[in-house]
Amino acid sequence: MKNETKSDYLDILQIFRGIAALLVVCHHTIGSIRFYHKIEYSFFNYIAIIGKFGVDFFFILSGFIITYTAYQKYNLPNSFSNYIKNRLLRIYVPYLPIGVLMLLLYSFLPYLSNADREISILTSLTLIPNGNPALSVAWTLTFELCFYLLFSISFFSRKSWDYFVIFWSVLIITFNYTDMQLFRFTKTPFLKVLLSPYNIEFILGYFLALLIIRKKAIDTKLLIMILTFSLTGFMYCILKNHPLFYFGINFLFAISMFVVIYLAIVYYTKRINKTAIMMLIGNATYSIYLIHNPLQMLILRIYPKIKSGFEFVFALFFVLIVTSLLGYLYYQLFEKRAMRKIKTII
């Protein structure tokens, strides 16, 4: 048995994944309560706003996890083909049943959608950027897929990947903060994904993984100062509804989570009980993420009229519990089994 090092104890990341998923569920659920029941409270509006940044949290974690796990496998036989196979299966196997179901539902029952949006069949079936997917949250999977495919460069040359990351970062900043975005060719769906500032969050996760892999220590006092500054700025912008600059609030949140994840990995090195509730939610995060939005909309359409703050809180927790339970069931009954069976066949 090999000696375990601090970097092996990454259970805390599963907890973070679970937290990110619940944040996103809160974001959509509170919005649906406002929409269907015409009731709102300022406090919960702030919770909803913060909740949408669960997606940013996911992107940083994805950049970290992909990089960290890849560095353990670069020298294994068929590392590139195994990486591509596993990443594509990881995205598409759990997604396609729900994505296709939502496409069929909106095709035959368009009034089920709360938003008047055109749905792209191509994007719904393949996640190739060409418009709106039927499953609204699947837009994030397009970004995940983009990063996974680009990261495959590192399997051929890690130095080339490092240079590409620098070039990509400069291109993203140039595109979003100069007049470059006015050129017609930059408005194509693929380039809008490739040059989105959301990709900076994946890149932050990548650099975070390098720090951990290479055991680069950062002064804790400096990190605490950065965390305090970025988190204070983030909360100020949220409370004052101050946009700062385009994607500025997201950057502040991303920097905060970069520090939080680094500190957690370095200083919280304990194994976490696999049966702990947040570990179970963390393991089923992807399934919960996929099913939660159509599920919470269905629940709140038929839910008894919400008229008070207590009923608001009860409904929110009810949706969180139901989506977590059903997401976990989907994970256990389909995601795990289907992935195992398909990998066996391949």
Buried (B, 14 or more C-beta within 10 A) or exposed (E): EEEEEEBEBBBBBBBBBBBBBBBBBBBBBBBBBBEBBEBBBEEBEBBBBBBBBBBBBBBBBBBBBBBBEBBEBEEEEEBBEBBBBBBEBBBBBBBBBBBBBBBEBBEEEEEEBBEEEEBBEEBBBBBBBBBBBBBBBBBBBBBBBBBBEBBBBBBEEEEEBBEBBEEBBEBBEEBBEEEEBEEEEEEEBEBBBBBBBBBBBBBBBBBBBBBBBEEEEEEEEEBEEBBEEBBEBBBEBBEEEEEBEEBBBBBBBBBBBBBBBBBBBBEBBEEBEEEBEBBBBBBBBBBBBBBBBBBBBEBBEEBEEBEEEEBBEEBBEBBBEBBBEBBBBBBBEBBBEBBEEEEEEE
